[in-house]
Amino acid sequence: MKVASGVVNATPVGMHHHPGTPFDTALLNARQWVADVVYLPLATELVTAAKALGCQVLDGGHMAVGQAVDAFRLFTDLEPDRQRMRDHFLSLTGQSPVAEEQHKGAAL
């Protein structure tokens, strides 16, 4: 883990019914990024710990919205408004962004 620039959690660990982290978060450091595919809750223990350590984080809502954006584009041949979809996702799930939405303009 020391030499990794980042880590992705693609396991169910962190979901409401699977609490915890997939590894010891003490292995993280502030120069790393952390992405989690879990979107309920957005603030998983992994994302919360990584943010507290100063890591750049990407919550699982970005994965869910990203899939919806791609599907919308494929089915309709129209370019969706990614930020509007992200905002709607957060509204529907009653959640707040885990970190500042500092990825504006970037592919979320």
KAZILIN-V859344 format. One record per residue. N is the residue number from 1. RES is the residue in three letters. D_CENTER is the distance of its C-alpha to the mean C-alpha in whole Angstrom. Layout:
n res d_center
N RES D_CENTER
N RES D_CENTER
This chain:
n res d_center
1 MET 20
2 LYS 22
3 VAL 22
4 ALA 18
5 SER 16
6 GLY 13
7 VAL 12
8 VAL 9
9 ASN 9
10 ALA 11
11 THR 13
12 PRO 13
13 VAL 14
14 GLY 12
15 MET 13
16 HIS 15
17 HIS 18
18 HIS 17
19 PRO 16
20 GLY 16
21 THR 14
22 PRO 15
23 PHE 17
24 ASP 19
25 THR 16
26 ALA 20
27 LEU 19
28 LEU 17
29 ASN 18
30 ALA 17
31 ARG 17
32 GLN 15
33 TRP 11
34 VAL 8
35 ALA 5
36 ASP 5
37 VAL 6
38 VAL 7
39 TYR 7
40 LEU 10
41 PRO 10
42 LEU 7
43 ALA 9
44 THR 9
45 GLU 12
46 LEU 10
47 VAL 8
48 THR 11
49 ALA 13
50 ALA 12
51 LYS 12
52 ALA 15
53 LEU 16
54 GLY 15
55 CYS 13
56 GLN 10
57 VAL 7
58 LEU 4
59 ASP 2
60 GLY 3
61 GLY 5
62 HIS 5
63 MET 6
64 ALA 9
65 VAL 10
66 GLY 10
67 GLN 13
68 ALA 14
69 VAL 15
70 ASP 17
71 ALA 18
72 PHE 20
73 ARG 21
74 LEU 23
75 PHE 24
76 THR 26
77 ASP 26
78 LEU 25
79 GLU 22
80 PRO 20
81 ASP 18
82 ARG 15
83 GLN 14
84 ARG 17
85 MET 15
86 ARG 11
87 ASP 14
88 HIS 16
89 PHE 13
90 LEU 12
91 SER 16
92 LEU 16
93 THR 14
94 GLY 16
95 GLN 12
96 SER 12
97 PRO 9
98 VAL 8
99 ALA 9
100 GLU 12
101 GLU 11
102 GLN 13
103 HIS 12
104 LYS 14
105 GLY 16
106 ALA 14
107 ALA 13
108 LEU 9
